[in-house]
Amino acid sequence: MYRVSDEEAVVLTVDFFTPIVDDPYMFAAANSLSDVYAMGGRPVVSLNVAMFPGDPDFFPVLKQIMQGGIDKMAEAGVPIIGGHTSKDKEPKFGYTVMGRTGCLRIL
């Protein structure tokens, strides 16, 4: 959290990990959003972060992973405004999510 005024702070978080479920569609977005909600924030924008094998046989799985994230972010009303990808032997995926809080009281 970063306090921007007496009444508001910005929340910034990232979740990025290897697959934890068998269904690629269900892989990553909800966990990233829940971090912002847990800090009392309202998600505003997100960036995806992906590492994946360069093997074209993996691309359909990557498409399912990304579509699941797109759908979950859209359901939450959070636009994906960019991201970063790179090659790796093992797939990893996640989001950086920025949110805002109101009436913040920091002790």
PyMOL commands that set and color helices and strands:
alter all, ss='L'
color gray80, all
select helices_A, chain A and resi 24-26+29-38+56-75
alter helices_A, ss='H'
color red, helices_A
select strands_A, chain A and resi 2-3+8-17+42-52+80-87+92-102
alter strands_A, ss='S'
color yellow, strands_A
deselect
rebuild
show_as cartoon
